[in-house]
Amino acid sequence: MRPAGVLVAGERLERILAALSAGSGREVSTRQLCETAAGVLGVDGTGVMLMSGDVAYGSLCTTNDVSELIEELQYSLGEGPCVDAYNYDRVIAEPDLADPATVRWAAFGPPALQVGVRAVFAFPLRVGAVRLGALDLYMDRPGHLSDDQHADALVMADVVASWVLDAQARAPVGSVAAALDAEAEFHLVAHNAAGMVSAQLGVNVTEAMLRLRAYAFSHGRSLASVAEDVVARRLRLK
């Protein structure tokens, strides 16, 4: 007999699916995914980052300006909880960005703290052996997730991953599903710039993206502005 109040995975899934469909007679949107995650998990904000190989596509959804900034920072800097959750295929937890046991994100941490983020958590998105990205959670106070929050987040990550695969399966070959692209920030100009740098320097796309990020960071610029200059041929990396 399980203790009173302890939910099994099936019950958690039913509760999350019910929250997703509440008050909506149409298909679930990406914004609903993030907003439901924040509500069910009781955190201050959430975001979803999609990735493939070593390359981040960008943010699928966010709940507010702070979570949008967190996703943008991780994409531009190439570091942060979502990046680590995807790369290491495990849950990443930092209960206090202001006083971490180990400093992991020298570039990501300070600006995240500056906008009021104190704790961050990321859960890998995967279906079987297929890795898709990560679900990102943040709180404006330091602290760990409770056991219930952690268990709910694992189920929520599975729901998001399944939704992404299902949406993309209905898209024409070689294109991004409209449901994925509707509210996403996929930074296509950065991917185009990485392709150009890859061809110009004879390096792979992953290395090209690293060079773009390094240039942007060292010159105090955003990745997007550097990418736009590369695509417009106003800038050529060496």
Buried (B, 14 or more C-beta within 10 A) or exposed (E): EEEEEEBEEEEBBEBBBEBBBEEEEEEBBBBBBBBBBBBBBEBBBBBBBBBEEBBBBBBBBBBBEBBBBBBBBBBBBBBBBBBBBBBEEEBBBBBBBEEEEEEBBEBBBEBBEEBEBBBBBBBBBBEEEEBBBBBBBBBEEEEEBEEBBBBBBBBBBBBBBEBBBEBBEEBEEEEBBEBBBEBBBBBBBBBBBBBBBBEEBEBEBBBBBBBBBEBBBEEEBEBBEBBBBBBEEEBEBE
